Amino acid sequence: MFKQYNENPAQNLGIDCTVRAISTVLDQDWDTTYVGVCIEGFCVKDMPSANHVWGAYLRHHGFVRSIIPDECPDCYTVADFCADHPRGVYLLALSSHAVAVIDGNYYDTWDSGDQIPLYYWQRKEDKQ
């Protein structure tokens, strides 16, 4: 189920979807997340928007990465993922977007339910 949510304190709808999604799954404010991801980027000398930078930030906060099964790579949507994962905390990585999923609900500034996830991060204690 879609839940409209924007963690950005200025309510910007720009290219900060990764920071918004991470702050949502970590239950921390946008500023803390933004600074944390930037520090991670500084440490590895890369931009905070690089997948391996924000991925490392999630890993340091107890998340593990998994790939979406390849049975139907062009038809499995965010909404399908939520239906298949009614419990747990996830961050879905799409081709140019990131979405927070908590207990079968996806939190985003727009209804991205028909978008195709490529891989996901799952909080370890929720891993089955």
Buried (B, 14 or more C-beta within 10 A) or exposed (E): EBEEBBBBEEEEEEEBBBBBBBBBBBEBEBEEBBEBBBEBBEEEEBEBEBBEBBBBBBBEBBBEBEEBEEEEEEEBBBBBBBEEBEEBBBBBBBEEBBBBBBEBEBBBBEEBBEBBBEBBBBBEEBEE
